[in-house]
Amino acid sequence: MSTLTGRQISDTYKQIVKLGVSANRGVSASLTQLQTGDGTNIAFMVATNAVKATGTLDVVGSLAASGNVSIGGTVTIAGANVQAANAKVCASAFYGDGSNLTNVPTSGDVSVSTLRVTNDATIGGALSVGGAVNLLSTATVSGATGFLGTVRVSGATSLASTLDVAGNVSLGGTLAQTGIATFAAKAEFDDDVCVSGNTVLVGNLAVGGTATVAGAASIGGALSVGGAAHFASTVTIAGNTTLTGTLGVGGIATFASKVEFDDDVCISGNSILVGNLTVGGTTTIGGATSIAGALSVGGAANFASTVTIAGANVQAANARVCASAFYGDGANLSNVPVAIEGNISVGNATVGGNLFVGGTATIVGNTTLTANLGVGGTFTVVGKAEFDDDVCVSGNSILVGNLTVGGTTTIGGAVSIAGALSVGGAAHFASTVTIAGNTTLTGNLGVGGTATIVGKAEFDDDVCVSGNTILVGNLTVGGTTTIGGATSIAGALSVGGAVNLLSTLTVVGKAEFDDDVCVSGNSILVGNLTVGGTTTIGGAASIAGALSVGGATNLLGTATITGNAGFLGTVRVSGNCSLEGQLQLTKSAAAVVCATAINGITSVSLAFGTAQNFFTSVTAAHTLAQPTGCRTGQTGSIFLIQDGGSGTMAYNADWKFPAGEDPTMSTSTGATDRLDYIIVSASSDGVGGVIQAILSKEYG
């Protein structure tokens, strides 16, 4: 399978399928053209309720359409049959071999000496035969028929009423039962049994071999399968399905509603998408295809295998239906030529009375019973037995060979299958299906309701979900998880191992990482970054915007700031601080002029650790004592305002003036003297040191 992982958009955009729209919108109710990434149209158009193939649609497997099928061109069928067992085939004309048609009407009275009918013959009135009657094909008797001697029918026999046989009945050919067949005792079939209608088993059904149900199977009670169950086509379960063992889907799994998996999910086959299907080129389907809505094919449709139509009609009112041979009811056909040998051409022959056989009746050909068949003893059918209507077995039924059901099978009670169960068509379960062992589905799995899997579900191949996927429990991914679109996680995301993000990660809400986070590429934070603990950056960190640190910041290496740096709190540098450019202090505790009141204080000790510039009024005789918090190299100014003309200022010995003489203040009221200083060397405890100063007077 091709992957786009790690590849550039410029190298892969032609491989991406998109909607052919200019605005940023999704699939709507109108058909929208699908295109490749470079704008090339492909042979599919999609809408919220329809899919249209503008070119050739090639279906390798089965194609099932539950709605109407409208075909504008010629339908070519390469398979053996056009199967429409429960539908009518309507056309302006039929072409091909009609020898297999039944119930072709023929009207008018007939009186002949010799009558040879190669096909079916229907006689509305009485049939009187003076000599021997040789029926090479099917004989249908709607009324009572009495035979005092031996009756041998080399062809088919159809009984419209009841057939009572006091002795044993041995059928060397096929037995076709259109009405109800009631077996009061044990019935044994040495070959295939084909029931075209419904089969009702009052007692238990035991199948020694494989049971194959070609059509839908409806089980009213519990279904217990001791061995493997094989469904060749769609399985529809109206109720809940509980699988205590492993569920293996070899083909496509379709979930029409919400699917919940309480454990691991593994899909070995394909997945059916209930939503839209986007295909860039030709679509080839290896398995069965189920289309819930209408299928419209603008061009020719080529079916390589058998086409089965479950609807009422195959509508071709303005077209011709051509086939190598036709099968089914031909009672509604008109103008059908009948090929015969003899004096007259007729269709079916109908016997209005009862058929009574006093001894053994041996029928070499097919036998069709349109009414009830009652067998008082053992009923043994050596060849194939076909029932066109319901079959009711009041006792137990034991099938030594395989059971093939062409239509729907309804089982009112529990069904126990010791061997494998193979269903060729759709299987419908009206209630809960419990499978104690493993279940393997080689075809498609369609779930109309919620599918709840209590145990582990394993998918050996890709899983594609067109709708939303809700995982109630934890999601554990053993390998790499690749998400092509956006991922929204409403709750917490816990990753036990490493997380590799090949593209942009956008977190709308809060994101918490309990362990190390390693980003090999660049990280762009559009909003704020709040770090509750310590942040360690091994390499260079570039911050294009403002950096706000609420707590302490410890820089173990060199910090290079190319732009402006603003510190709203205290900045402490334990080592040396090297400023290659200018240092501008626009507003800080050390740069402002600190007003200090010294009224009533004889000895004034200024706190150089909190400020470097001071302002005070001198009202009396004061002494400028040793300052505290001294740092070598600190400079500043002390503004002294004369208040009343009597204020004086003496100095501690740490204050050094030019020529060793302490200056005197100006005596004019309001005069401002400025004492400029620099700490040449501070004491070890920061109290005083060598402080050089000079007093400038009378600033006014």
C-alpha positions as CSV (number, residue, x, y, z in Angstrom):
1,M,0.0,0.0,0.0
2,S,1.4,3.4,-1.0
3,T,1.9,5.9,1.8
4,L,2.5,9.7,1.8
5,T,4.3,9.7,5.1
6,G,7.4,11.9,5.1
7,R,6.9,13.1,1.5
8,Q,6.5,16.7,0.4
9,I,3.2,18.1,-0.8
10,S,4.8,19.1,-4.1
11,D,5.6,15.5,-4.7
12,T,2.2,14.0,-3.6
13,Y,-0.6,16.5,-4.4
14,K,-1.5,14.6,-7.6
15,Q,-2.2,11.5,-5.6
16,I,-4.8,13.2,-3.4
17,V,-8.5,13.1,-4.3
18,K,-10.5,16.2,-3.6
19,L,-13.9,17.8,-4.4
20,G,-13.9,19.9,-7.6
21,V,-15.1,23.0,-5.8
22,S,-13.5,26.4,-5.4
23,A,-14.9,27.3,-2.0
24,N,-14.1,25.5,1.2
25,R,-17.1,23.2,1.5
26,G,-17.8,19.5,1.8
27,V,-20.2,17.1,0.1
28,S,-23.7,18.5,-0.5
29,A,-27.0,17.1,-1.9
30,S,-25.9,17.9,-5.4
31,L,-23.5,15.7,-7.3
32,T,-20.0,17.1,-7.1
33,Q,-17.1,16.1,-9.5
34,L,-14.1,14.4,-7.8
35,Q,-10.6,15.6,-8.9
36,T,-7.0,14.8,-8.3
37,G,-4.8,17.4,-6.5
38,D,-3.9,19.0,-9.8
39,G,-7.6,19.6,-10.9
40,T,-7.9,16.6,-13.2
41,N,-11.5,15.2,-13.2
42,I,-11.9,11.5,-12.4
43,A,-14.8,9.1,-13.2
44,F,-16.7,9.7,-10.0
45,M,-19.2,12.3,-8.7
46,V,-20.5,12.2,-5.1
47,A,-23.3,13.7,-3.1
48,T,-24.7,13.1,0.4
49,N,-27.3,10.7,-1.1
50,A,-25.9,9.5,-4.4
51,V,-22.7,8.4,-6.2
52,K,-22.3,8.6,-10.0
53,A,-19.6,6.9,-12.1
54,T,-19.1,8.9,-15.3
55,G,-16.9,6.2,-16.8
56,T,-16.7,2.5,-16.6
57,L,-17.6,0.8,-13.3
58,D,-15.9,-2.6,-13.0
59,V,-17.2,-4.8,-10.1
60,V,-15.2,-8.0,-9.8
61,G,-17.4,-9.5,-7.0
62,S,-21.1,-9.5,-6.4
63,L,-23.2,-6.4,-6.9
64,A,-26.4,-6.2,-4.8
65,A,-28.8,-3.2,-5.1
66,S,-31.8,-3.0,-2.7
67,G,-33.4,-0.2,-4.7
68,N,-34.2,0.3,-8.4
69,V,-31.5,-0.2,-11.1
70,S,-31.8,2.1,-14.2
71,I,-29.5,1.2,-17.1
72,G,-29.5,3.6,-20.1
73,G,-27.4,1.4,-22.3
74,T,-27.2,-2.3,-23.2
75,V,-26.7,-4.9,-20.4
76,T,-24.3,-7.6,-21.4
77,I,-24.2,-10.6,-19.1
78,A,-21.3,-13.1,-19.5
79,G,-22.5,-15.4,-16.7
80,A,-24.6,-18.5,-17.1
81,N,-27.9,-17.0,-15.9
82,V,-30.0,-13.9,-15.3
83,Q,-31.5,-15.0,-11.9
84,A,-34.9,-13.5,-11.1
85,A,-36.7,-16.3,-9.3
86,N,-39.1,-14.1,-7.4
87,A,-39.5,-11.3,-10.0
88,K,-41.2,-10.7,-13.4
89,V,-39.2,-10.2,-16.5
90,C,-41.0,-7.7,-18.8
91,A,-39.8,-6.8,-22.3
92,S,-41.1,-5.7,-25.7
93,A,-39.9,-9.0,-27.2
94,F,-37.9,-12.2,-26.1
95,Y,-35.3,-13.9,-28.2
96,G,-33.5,-17.1,-27.6
97,D,-34.3,-20.7,-26.6
98,G,-37.8,-20.9,-24.9
99,S,-37.8,-24.7,-24.5
100,N,-37.4,-24.4,-20.7
101,L,-40.4,-22.2,-20.2
102,T,-43.5,-23.5,-18.4
103,N,-47.2,-22.5,-18.4
104,V,-47.2,-21.1,-21.9
105,P,-50.9,-20.5,-22.7
106,T,-52.6,-22.2,-25.7
107,S,-56.4,-21.9,-26.3
108,G,-59.0,-23.8,-28.4
109,D,-60.4,-27.4,-28.5
110,V,-58.2,-30.2,-29.8
111,S,-59.2,-33.7,-31.1
112,V,-56.4,-35.8,-32.6
113,S,-55.6,-39.4,-33.1
114,T,-51.9,-39.2,-32.0
115,L,-50.7,-36.5,-29.7
116,R,-47.0,-35.9,-29.0
117,V,-46.1,-33.0,-26.9
118,T,-42.4,-32.3,-26.4
119,N,-43.1,-29.5,-24.0
120,D,-45.9,-28.9,-21.4
121,A,-49.5,-29.2,-22.5
122,T,-52.5,-27.5,-20.7
123,I,-56.0,-28.8,-21.4
124,G,-58.8,-26.7,-19.9
125,G,-61.5,-29.5,-20.4
126,A,-61.6,-33.3,-20.1
127,L,-58.8,-35.5,-21.6
128,S,-60.0,-38.8,-22.9
129,V,-57.4,-41.3,-24.2
130,G,-58.5,-44.6,-25.6
131,G,-55.0,-46.1,-25.9
132,A,-51.7,-45.8,-24.1
133,V,-50.5,-42.5,-22.8
134,N,-46.8,-41.8,-23.1
135,L,-45.8,-38.6,-21.3
136,L,-42.2,-37.7,-22.2
137,S,-42.3,-34.5,-20.2
138,T,-44.2,-32.9,-17.4
139,A,-47.8,-33.9,-16.7
140,T,-49.9,-31.6,-14.5
141,V,-53.2,-32.9,-13.1
142,S,-55.3,-30.2,-11.3
143,G,-58.2,-32.6,-10.5
144,A,-58.6,-36.2,-9.4
145,T,-57.0,-39.0,-11.4
146,G,-57.4,-42.7,-10.8
147,F,-55.1,-45.4,-12.0
148,L,-56.2,-49.0,-11.4
149,G,-53.0,-50.5,-12.6
150,T,-49.3,-49.5,-12.7
151,V,-48.5,-46.0,-13.8
152,R,-45.1,-45.3,-15.3
153,V,-44.2,-41.8,-16.2
154,S,-40.9,-41.4,-18.0
155,G,-41.2,-37.6,-17.9
156,A,-42.3,-35.0,-15.4
157,T,-45.7,-35.3,-13.5
158,S,-47.5,-32.3,-12.0
159,L,-50.4,-33.0,-9.5
160,A,-52.6,-30.0,-8.8
161,S,-54.4,-31.9,-6.0
162,T,-53.6,-34.5,-3.3
163,L,-51.6,-37.6,-4.1
164,D,-52.2,-40.5,-1.8
165,V,-49.8,-43.4,-2.1
166,A,-50.5,-46.4,0.2
167,G,-47.1,-48.0,-0.5
168,N,-43.6,-46.8,-1.0
169,V,-42.8,-44.1,-3.6
170,S,-39.5,-44.3,-5.4
171,L,-38.6,-41.3,-7.5
172,G,-35.7,-41.9,-9.9
173,G,-35.7,-38.3,-11.1
174,T,-36.5,-34.9,-9.7
175,L,-39.5,-34.2,-7.4
176,A,-40.9,-30.7,-7.6
177,Q,-43.5,-29.8,-4.9
178,T,-45.3,-26.4,-5.5
179,G,-47.7,-26.9,-2.6
180,I,-47.3,-28.1,1.0
181,A,-45.5,-31.4,1.5
182,T,-46.4,-33.0,4.8
183,F,-44.3,-36.0,6.0
184,A,-45.9,-37.8,8.9
185,A,-43.0,-40.2,9.2
186,K,-39.3,-40.1,8.4
187,A,-38.3,-38.7,5.0
188,E,-34.9,-39.5,3.6
189,F,-33.3,-37.7,0.6
190,D,-30.2,-39.4,-0.9
191,D,-29.4,-36.4,-3.1
192,D,-30.0,-32.6,-3.2
193,V,-33.3,-31.2,-1.9
194,C,-34.2,-27.8,-3.5
195,V,-37.1,-25.8,-1.9
196,S,-37.9,-22.6,-3.9
197,G,-40.6,-21.5,-1.3
198,N,-40.5,-21.3,2.4
199,T,-39.6,-24.3,4.6
200,V,-41.2,-24.6,8.0
201,L,-39.7,-27.2,10.4
202,V,-42.0,-27.8,13.4
203,G,-39.4,-30.0,15.1
204,N,-35.7,-30.0,15.3
205,L,-33.4,-29.8,12.2
206,A,-30.2,-31.8,12.3
207,V,-27.8,-31.4,9.5
208,G,-25.0,-34.0,9.4
209,G,-23.1,-32.3,6.6
210,T,-22.8,-28.7,5.4
211,A,-26.0,-26.5,5.3
212,T,-25.9,-23.9,2.5
213,V,-28.5,-21.2,2.4
214,A,-28.4,-19.3,-0.9
215,G,-31.1,-16.8,0.1
216,A,-32.1,-15.0,3.3
217,A,-32.4,-17.1,6.5
218,S,-34.7,-15.9,9.3
219,I,-34.4,-17.7,12.6
220,G,-37.1,-16.8,15.1
221,G,-35.4,-18.4,18.1
222,A,-31.8,-19.0,19.2
223,L,-29.2,-20.2,16.7
224,S,-26.5,-22.4,18.1
225,V,-23.6,-23.4,15.8
226,G,-21.2,-26.0,17.3
227,G,-18.7,-25.7,14.5
228,A,-17.6,-23.0,12.1
229,A,-20.3,-20.7,10.5
230,H,-19.5,-19.6,6.9
231,F,-21.6,-16.8,5.4
232,A,-20.8,-16.3,1.7
233,S,-23.0,-13.2,1.5
234,T,-24.6,-10.5,3.6
235,V,-25.7,-11.3,7.2
236,T,-28.4,-9.0,8.6
237,I,-29.2,-9.1,12.3
238,A,-32.2,-7.0,13.5
239,G,-31.4,-7.6,17.2
240,N,-28.2,-7.4,19.2
241,T,-25.3,-9.7,18.4
242,T,-23.1,-11.0,21.1
243,L,-19.8,-12.7,20.1
244,T,-18.1,-14.4,23.1
245,G,-15.3,-15.6,20.8
246,T,-13.2,-14.0,18.1
247,L,-14.9,-12.3,15.1
248,G,-13.0,-12.5,11.9
249,V,-14.2,-10.6,8.9
250,G,-12.4,-11.8,5.7
251,G,-14.2,-9.3,3.5
252,I,-15.8,-5.9,3.9
253,A,-17.4,-4.9,7.2
254,T,-20.2,-2.3,6.9
255,F,-21.5,-0.4,10.0
256,A,-24.5,1.7,9.2
257,S,-24.8,3.1,12.7
258,K,-22.7,3.5,15.8
259,V,-20.0,0.8,16.4
260,E,-18.5,0.3,19.9
261,F,-15.4,-1.8,20.5
262,D,-14.6,-2.4,24.1
263,D,-11.2,-4.0,23.2
264,D,-8.8,-4.2,20.3
265,V,-10.2,-4.1,16.8
266,C,-8.5,-6.1,14.0
267,I,-9.9,-6.1,10.4
268,S,-8.3,-8.7,8.1
269,G,-10.5,-7.9,5.1
270,N,-12.2,-4.8,3.6
271,S,-14.5,-2.3,5.3
272,I,-17.7,-1.0,3.8
273,L,-18.3,2.8,4.2
274,V,-21.9,3.8,4.7
275,G,-21.0,7.3,3.9
276,N,-19.5,8.7,0.7
277,L,-16.8,6.8,-1.3
278,T,-14.2,8.8,-3.1
279,V,-12.2,7.0,-5.8
280,G,-9.8,8.7,-8.1
281,G,-9.7,6.2,-10.9
282,T,-11.5,2.9,-11.8
283,T,-13.2,1.1,-8.9
284,T,-12.5,-2.7,-8.7
285,I,-14.4,-4.5,-6.0
286,G,-13.1,-8.0,-5.3
287,G,-15.9,-8.9,-2.9
288,A,-19.6,-8.3,-2.7
289,T,-21.0,-4.7,-3.2
290,S,-24.2,-3.6,-1.5
291,I,-25.9,-0.4,-2.7
292,A,-28.7,0.8,-0.5
293,G,-30.0,3.3,-3.0
294,A,-30.6,3.5,-6.7
295,L,-27.8,2.5,-9.1
296,S,-27.7,4.5,-12.3
297,V,-25.3,3.5,-15.1
298,G,-25.0,5.9,-18.0
299,G,-23.0,3.6,-20.2
300,A,-22.9,-0.2,-20.8
301,A,-22.9,-2.5,-17.7
302,N,-20.9,-5.7,-18.0
303,F,-21.5,-8.4,-15.4
304,A,-18.9,-11.2,-15.6
305,S,-21.0,-13.6,-13.4
306,T,-24.6,-14.3,-12.4
307,V,-27.0,-11.3,-11.8
308,T,-29.5,-11.9,-9.0
309,I,-32.5,-9.6,-8.7
310,A,-34.6,-9.7,-5.5
311,G,-37.1,-7.1,-6.6
312,A,-40.5,-7.7,-8.3
313,N,-39.5,-7.0,-11.9
314,V,-36.7,-6.8,-14.4
315,Q,-38.0,-3.8,-16.3
316,A,-37.0,-3.5,-19.9
317,A,-40.2,-2.2,-21.6
318,N,-38.5,-0.6,-24.5
319,A,-35.7,-3.1,-24.9
320,R,-35.1,-6.7,-26.0
321,V,-34.1,-9.4,-23.6
322,C,-31.7,-11.9,-25.3
323,A,-30.4,-15.1,-23.7
324,S,-29.2,-18.5,-24.6
325,A,-32.2,-20.0,-22.7
326,F,-35.2,-18.8,-20.6
327,Y,-36.3,-20.5,-17.3
328,G,-39.4,-19.8,-15.1
329,D,-43.1,-19.1,-15.5
330,G,-44.1,-18.3,-19.0
331,A,-47.9,-18.0,-18.4
332,N,-47.9,-14.3,-19.1
333,L,-46.1,-14.6,-22.5
334,S,-48.0,-14.1,-25.8
335,N,-47.2,-15.1,-29.4
336,V,-44.8,-17.9,-28.3
337,P,-44.3,-20.6,-31.0
338,V,-44.4,-24.2,-29.8
339,A,-42.4,-26.8,-31.6
340,I,-44.2,-30.3,-31.7
341,E,-44.2,-33.6,-33.6
342,G,-47.6,-34.8,-34.8
343,N,-50.9,-33.3,-35.9
344,I,-51.2,-30.4,-33.5
345,S,-49.2,-27.9,-31.5
346,V,-50.3,-27.4,-27.8
347,G,-48.8,-26.2,-24.6
348,N,-49.6,-27.8,-21.2
349,A,-51.9,-30.8,-20.7
350,T,-54.2,-30.4,-17.6
351,V,-55.9,-33.4,-16.0
352,G,-59.0,-32.3,-14.0
353,G,-59.5,-35.4,-11.8
354,N,-57.5,-37.1,-9.1
355,L,-54.5,-39.4,-9.7
356,F,-54.7,-42.6,-7.7
357,V,-52.0,-45.2,-7.7
358,G,-52.9,-48.5,-6.0
359,G,-49.4,-50.0,-6.1
360,T,-45.9,-48.6,-6.5
361,A,-45.6,-45.5,-8.7
362,T,-42.3,-45.1,-10.4
363,I,-41.6,-41.7,-12.1
364,V,-38.5,-41.6,-14.2
365,G,-38.8,-37.9,-15.0
366,N,-39.6,-34.8,-12.9
367,T,-42.8,-34.8,-10.8
368,T,-44.6,-31.5,-10.0
369,L,-47.2,-31.5,-7.2
370,T,-49.3,-28.3,-7.1
371,A,-51.4,-29.5,-4.1
372,N,-50.5,-31.4,-0.9
373,L,-48.5,-34.6,-0.8
374,G,-49.2,-37.0,2.0
375,V,-46.9,-40.0,2.5
376,G,-48.1,-42.4,5.2
377,G,-44.8,-44.4,5.2
378,T,-41.2,-43.7,4.5
379,F,-40.5,-41.2,1.7
380,T,-37.3,-41.8,-0.1
381,V,-36.1,-39.5,-2.9
382,V,-33.0,-40.8,-4.7
383,G,-32.5,-37.8,-6.9
384,K,-33.0,-34.1,-6.5
385,A,-36.3,-32.9,-4.7
386,E,-37.6,-29.4,-5.4
387,F,-40.4,-27.7,-3.4
388,D,-41.9,-24.5,-4.9
389,D,-43.9,-23.8,-1.7
390,D,-43.8,-24.3,2.0
391,V,-42.5,-27.7,3.4
392,C,-43.9,-28.6,6.9
393,V,-42.2,-31.4,8.8
394,S,-44.0,-32.1,12.1
395,G,-41.2,-34.5,13.3
396,N,-37.5,-34.2,13.3
397,S,-35.6,-33.8,10.0
398,I,-32.3,-35.4,9.5
399,L,-30.3,-34.3,6.4
400,V,-27.4,-36.7,5.8
401,G,-26.0,-34.5,3.0
402,N,-25.9,-30.8,2.3
403,L,-28.9,-28.5,2.7
404,T,-29.3,-25.8,0.0
405,V,-32.0,-23.2,0.4
406,G,-32.6,-20.8,-2.5
407,G,-35.0,-18.6,-0.8
408,T,-35.7,-17.5,2.8
409,T,-35.4,-20.0,5.7
410,T,-37.5,-19.3,8.8
411,I,-36.8,-21.4,11.9
412,G,-39.3,-20.8,14.7
413,G,-37.2,-22.7,17.3
414,A,-33.6,-23.1,18.3
415,V,-31.2,-24.3,15.6
416,S,-28.1,-26.3,16.6
417,I,-25.5,-26.9,13.8
418,A,-22.7,-29.3,14.8
419,G,-20.7,-28.7,11.6
420,A,-20.0,-25.7,9.4
421,L,-22.8,-23.4,8.3
422,S,-22.4,-21.8,4.9
423,V,-24.8,-19.1,3.7
424,G,-24.5,-18.1,0.1
425,G,-27.0,-15.3,0.2
426,A,-28.2,-12.8,2.8
427,A,-28.8,-14.1,6.4
428,H,-31.4,-12.2,8.5
429,F,-31.6,-12.8,12.2
430,A,-34.7,-11.2,13.8
431,S,-33.3,-11.7,17.3
432,T,-30.0,-12.0,19.1
433,V,-27.3,-14.2,17.6
434,T,-24.9,-15.8,20.1
435,I,-21.8,-17.5,18.7
436,A,-19.8,-19.3,21.3
437,G,-16.8,-20.1,19.1
438,N,-14.9,-18.1,16.5
439,T,-16.8,-16.4,13.6
440,T,-15.1,-15.9,10.2
441,L,-16.8,-13.7,7.6
442,T,-15.1,-14.0,4.2
443,G,-17.7,-11.6,2.6
444,N,-19.1,-8.3,3.8
445,L,-20.6,-7.6,7.2
446,G,-23.3,-5.0,7.3
447,V,-24.6,-3.9,10.7
448,G,-27.7,-1.7,10.6
449,G,-27.7,-0.9,14.3
450,T,-25.1,-0.6,17.0
451,A,-22.4,-3.3,17.0
452,T,-21.0,-4.0,20.4
453,I,-18.0,-6.3,20.8
454,V,-17.4,-7.3,24.4
455,G,-14.2,-9.1,23.7
456,K,-11.1,-8.4,21.6
457,A,-11.6,-7.4,17.9
458,E,-8.7,-7.8,15.6
459,F,-8.4,-6.3,12.1
460,D,-5.5,-7.6,10.0
461,D,-5.8,-4.9,7.4
462,D,-6.8,-1.2,7.1
463,V,-9.9,0.1,9.0
464,C,-11.7,3.0,7.3
465,V,-14.5,4.8,9.2
466,S,-16.4,7.5,7.1
467,G,-18.3,8.8,10.1
468,N,-17.2,9.6,13.7
469,T,-15.5,7.0,15.8
470,I,-16.2,7.0,19.5
471,L,-13.9,4.9,21.8
472,V,-15.5,4.6,25.2
473,G,-12.4,2.8,26.6
474,N,-8.7,3.2,26.0
475,L,-7.1,3.1,22.6
476,T,-3.9,1.2,22.4
477,V,-1.9,1.3,19.2
478,G,1.0,-1.2,18.9
479,G,2.5,0.3,15.8
480,T,2.6,3.8,14.3
481,T,-0.5,5.9,14.2
482,T,-0.8,8.3,11.2
483,I,-3.7,10.8,11.2
484,G,-4.1,12.6,7.8
485,G,-6.6,15.2,9.0
486,A,-7.3,17.1,12.2
487,T,-7.6,15.2,15.5
488,S,-9.8,16.6,18.3
489,I,-9.4,15.0,21.8
490,A,-12.0,16.2,24.2
491,G,-10.4,14.4,27.2
492,A,-6.9,13.7,28.4
493,L,-4.3,12.2,26.0
494,S,-1.8,9.8,27.6
495,V,1.2,8.6,25.5
496,G,3.3,6.0,27.1
497,G,6.1,6.1,24.5
498,A,7.5,8.7,22.1
499,V,5.3,10.9,20.0
500,N,6.5,11.9,16.5
501,L,4.5,14.8,14.9
502,L,5.4,15.1,11.2
503,S,3.2,18.2,10.8
504,T,1.7,21.0,12.9
505,L,0.2,20.2,16.3
506,T,-2.6,22.6,17.4
507,V,-3.9,22.3,20.9
508,V,-7.0,24.5,21.5
509,G,-7.3,23.5,25.2
510,K,-5.0,22.7,28.0
511,A,-2.1,20.3,27.2
512,E,-0.2,18.6,30.0
513,F,2.9,16.5,29.7
514,D,3.9,14.4,32.7
515,D,7.3,13.5,31.3
516,D,10.0,14.9,29.0
517,V,8.8,16.4,25.7
518,C,11.4,16.3,22.9
519,V,10.8,18.5,19.8
520,S,13.4,17.8,17.0
521,G,12.2,20.6,14.8
522,N,11.0,24.2,15.5
523,S,8.2,24.8,18.1
524,I,5.9,27.8,17.5
525,L,3.7,28.9,20.4
526,V,1.0,31.3,19.1
527,G,-0.4,31.9,22.6
528,N,1.1,32.0,26.1
529,L,3.5,29.4,27.5
530,T,3.1,28.7,31.2
531,V,5.7,26.4,32.8
532,G,4.9,25.3,36.4
533,G,8.3,23.7,37.0
534,T,11.8,24.2,35.7
535,T,12.4,24.8,32.0
536,T,15.8,23.6,30.6
537,I,16.7,24.6,27.1
538,G,19.8,22.8,25.9
539,G,20.3,24.8,22.7
540,A,19.5,28.3,21.5
541,A,16.0,29.7,22.3
542,S,14.6,32.4,20.0
543,I,11.6,34.4,21.3
544,A,10.1,36.7,18.7
545,G,7.6,38.2,21.1
546,A,7.5,39.1,24.8
547,L,8.8,36.6,27.4
548,S,7.0,36.9,30.8
549,V,8.4,34.9,33.7
550,G,6.3,34.9,36.9
551,G,8.9,33.1,39.1
552,A,12.7,32.9,39.2
553,T,14.6,32.3,36.0
554,N,17.9,30.4,36.1
555,L,20.1,30.6,33.1
556,L,23.0,28.1,33.3
557,G,24.5,29.1,30.0
558,T,24.8,32.3,28.0
559,A,21.6,34.3,27.3
560,T,21.7,36.3,24.2
561,I,18.9,38.9,23.6
562,T,19.0,40.5,20.2
563,G,16.0,42.7,20.9
564,N,14.7,44.6,24.0
565,A,14.4,42.8,27.3
566,G,12.0,43.9,29.9
567,F,12.1,42.6,33.5
568,L,9.0,43.5,35.6
569,G,10.5,42.1,38.8
570,T,13.9,41.7,40.4
571,V,16.8,40.5,38.3
572,R,19.5,38.7,40.2
573,V,22.9,37.9,38.5
574,S,25.1,35.7,40.7
575,G,28.0,35.8,38.3
576,N,29.6,38.5,36.2
577,C,27.4,40.5,33.9
578,S,29.0,41.7,30.7
579,L,27.3,44.5,28.8
580,E,28.8,45.0,25.4
581,G,26.4,47.8,24.6
582,Q,24.8,50.6,26.6
583,L,22.8,49.9,29.8
584,Q,19.7,52.2,30.1
585,L,17.8,52.2,33.4
586,T,14.4,53.8,32.6
587,K,12.8,52.9,35.9
588,S,14.3,50.7,38.7
589,A,14.8,50.8,42.4
590,A,18.5,51.8,42.0
591,A,17.9,54.6,39.4
592,V,15.2,56.7,41.0
593,V,15.8,59.6,43.5
594,C,14.7,58.3,46.9
595,A,13.3,61.0,49.3
596,T,14.6,60.5,52.8
597,A,13.3,62.3,55.9
598,I,16.0,63.0,58.5
599,N,14.1,65.3,60.8
600,G,15.1,64.5,64.4
601,I,17.8,62.1,63.2
602,T,21.3,63.2,64.2
603,S,23.3,60.4,62.5
604,V,21.9,59.6,59.0
605,S,22.8,56.1,57.5
606,L,21.6,55.8,53.9
607,A,20.6,52.4,52.4
608,F,22.7,52.2,49.2
609,G,21.4,48.6,48.6
610,T,17.9,50.0,47.8
611,A,18.8,53.2,45.9
612,Q,21.7,55.2,44.6
613,N,20.2,58.8,44.5
614,F,18.7,60.5,47.6
615,F,16.8,63.7,48.4
616,T,16.4,65.2,51.9
617,S,15.8,68.6,53.7
618,V,18.5,69.5,56.3
619,T,16.8,71.2,59.3
620,A,19.3,70.9,62.1
621,A,22.9,69.6,62.8
622,H,23.2,66.1,61.1
623,T,26.0,63.7,60.5
624,L,26.2,61.6,57.3
625,A,27.2,58.2,58.8
626,Q,28.4,55.0,57.1
627,P,25.9,53.9,54.4
628,T,24.7,50.2,54.3
629,G,24.4,47.9,51.3
630,C,27.5,49.3,49.6
631,R,28.9,47.8,46.4
632,T,32.2,48.8,44.9
633,G,31.7,51.0,41.8
634,Q,28.2,52.3,42.8
635,T,27.8,56.0,42.0
636,G,25.0,58.4,42.8
637,S,24.0,61.9,44.1
638,I,22.6,63.1,47.4
639,F,20.5,66.3,47.1
640,L,20.6,68.5,50.4
641,I,18.0,71.3,50.7
642,Q,18.7,74.1,53.2
643,D,15.7,74.6,55.4
644,G,15.8,77.9,57.4
645,G,19.5,78.6,57.1
646,S,20.5,76.7,60.3
647,G,21.0,73.2,58.9
648,T,24.5,71.7,58.9
649,M,26.0,68.4,57.7
650,A,29.0,66.6,59.1
651,Y,30.5,63.5,57.6
652,N,31.8,60.1,58.8
653,A,35.5,59.3,58.1
654,D,34.5,57.0,55.2
655,W,33.5,60.0,53.2
656,K,36.6,61.4,51.4
657,F,36.6,64.9,49.9
658,P,39.3,66.8,47.8
659,A,42.3,67.9,49.9
660,G,40.9,66.1,52.9
661,E,38.6,68.9,53.9
662,D,34.9,68.3,54.7
663,P,32.7,70.8,52.8
664,T,30.0,73.1,54.5
665,M,26.5,73.5,53.2
666,S,25.0,76.7,51.7
667,T,23.1,78.8,54.3
668,S,20.6,80.4,52.0
669,T,17.1,79.2,52.7
670,G,16.0,76.9,49.9
671,A,19.4,76.5,48.5
672,T,20.1,73.0,46.9
673,D,23.6,71.4,47.3
674,R,24.4,68.2,45.4
675,L,26.8,65.7,46.9
676,D,28.1,63.4,44.1
677,Y,29.8,60.1,45.2
678,I,31.5,56.9,44.0
679,I,32.3,53.9,46.2
680,V,35.9,53.1,45.5
681,S,35.9,50.1,47.7
682,A,33.2,48.7,49.8
683,S,33.7,46.9,53.1
684,S,33.2,43.1,53.3
685,D,29.9,43.5,55.1
686,G,28.7,46.3,52.8
687,V,28.7,48.9,55.6
688,G,30.8,51.8,54.5
689,G,34.1,51.7,52.8
690,V,36.2,54.2,50.8
691,I,33.6,56.7,49.4
692,Q,35.0,59.7,47.3
693,A,32.6,62.6,47.1
694,I,32.4,66.3,46.0
695,L,29.8,68.9,47.0
696,S,28.4,71.4,44.5
697,K,26.6,74.4,46.1
698,E,23.8,76.8,45.4
699,Y,21.7,75.2,42.7
700,G,18.8,77.4,43.9
